[in-house]
Amino acid sequence: MISARSVALSSSPKSDQAHDLRFPNQLSPQEQRTKHLRQSCELLSASFDKLDSLMEEYLQEVPFSPRDTDRSDANRFLRWISSVTKITAEQQDLITCLKSRFAVEFISFKRRLAFHRFQELTARSERFIQQVTLDDKATLHLNPLHVWATFETHVLLDEKASVPATVLFYPNAQGVQTTVLGVAALAVVKRLVNGSLSIKKIFKSKTPLEKTKLTASIKDMLRLGILAIQ
């Protein structure tokens, strides 16, 4: 989460043959591929000293298939780079992050109807957030587009976070987001993975203190777009 620019062309020499006049903003297929690969994998730039040369080697070695997309090409590059160079733990977390974001984008095409329904619920959830009570019979729904991953280092985490950390990737109105859930929030999400549940069922057999923590966690996840309420 380009505009075209006009340029003046000099007069072409007189000839019976056609001349290849290309505007500066018109890139060849290979240049387009290079551009999109760099944009897709920009997160790696600060961690890989020879990223440009690795990309050049990949582009020469691995052809672009007619079935490929910019994202599938980038995802293949991430697998390729892991096979040709020694990856540090920090670099692996960056690669994991990119792969997880690409995975969210990929499943969004397969589950777009389910996500559209979730977005409709999210739009109506705002007025319910402050009304979540311990006796609420409303139903909680988990964002259908989510991917789990594990970070082994703090390169993308707060220093206070424990590692290895289980990370949730999911989309909201601002794009693909990344979060490490607390114990209470993680417990709620794990229960919702297999299907929607009423808040009353989630609170069943919980102590007053546990219910208080769960209520706060549910409200936070509603605001973030991880959950929706109906």
Buried (B, 14 or more C-beta within 10 A) or exposed (E): EEEEEEEEEEEEEEEEEEEEEEEEEEBEEEEEBBEBBBEBBEEBEEBBEEBEEBBEBBBEEEEBEEEBEBBBBBBBBBEBBEEEEEBEEBBBBBBBBBBBBBBBBBBBEEBEEBBEBBBEBBEEBEEBEEEBEEEBEBBBBBBBBBBEBEBBBBBBBEEEEEBEBEBBBBBBEEEBBBBBBEEBBBBBBEBBEEEBBBBBEBBEEBEEEEBEBBBBBBBBBBEBBBBBBB
